[in-house]
Amino acid sequence: MPDRSLSLTDASAAMRLLSQFGALREDLISSQRRLLVGLAGLVGADAWVWALQAAPKGEAGPVYFGLIEGGWADERQKRTWLESAFSSEFQELLRPLAERSGEHRTFTRSELMPDERWYGSDFYRKYRAPVGLDDLLLSWYPPEPDVESTIRLHRSHGRRPFGERERDLVHLVTGSIDWLHAAAIPDAGMPEIPELSRRERQVLALLLAGDGVKQVAAKLGLSEHTVIQYNKELHRHFGVHSRGELLARFIPPEVLEGLRQPLDEYEPTR
């Protein structure tokens, strides 16, 4: 990370926000949400996400163990973001960070991908432009090996990109709450990240975003029968017997309530 040169006003604002979290005075989710709302206000973010995940290895997508979010313009924007988080295009965006895993790091989007590539990328065309999202800022904090606590801040289309000031503010705040990052890690630890094919990850992402079999088939250009077979394979892979169990494998209950669709459209034969 480059040298930091925050103004006294910005540093004071960050310290005032952090002073509210010297101890866990309320439940964990409420503390995380309150801090994120404050941080989004400091840097002018429209939407925000805080995810605790097992660190991806190879081409495997993230496995979430804690996820809170807010600020979306509408439900479609939120669901499109969720779909994008499991996409191969997003993993490609993050590829430059792979060699720097294991350290606290914060990047603007332009540091990861310059404007020309960003606005011409499949990720932007598929997951950002159609729902009015544009720039993002990402911060990773590793509370323990192979675990990442990530904060992602989003700006809507038409707003200027995040800059060094916002990056440095986010880095200062996220690096000063190590106990809050670690508090969400389950006592039982993290299960292994399963290896899935690219197509399996695509189907999984759409199912987690709330799509049914017909919608997944239409989006991926597959037959409904093929999607059902992928669904069965995913259920066997994760040792679950229903779509509800599959969702719960990746997303905690408090988040499921905001994303839930009818779960009984298709349940594979045991």
PyMOL commands that set and color helices and strands:
alter all, ss='L'
color gray80, all
select helices_A, chain A and resi 8-21+28-43+75-85+88-100+109-112+115-119+122-131+164-174+178-183+198-208+213-220+224-238+243-250+253-259
alter helices_A, ss='H'
color red, helices_A
select strands_A, chain A and resi 47-54+63-70+105-108+133-144+147-156
alter strands_A, ss='S'
color yellow, strands_A
deselect
rebuild
show_as cartoon
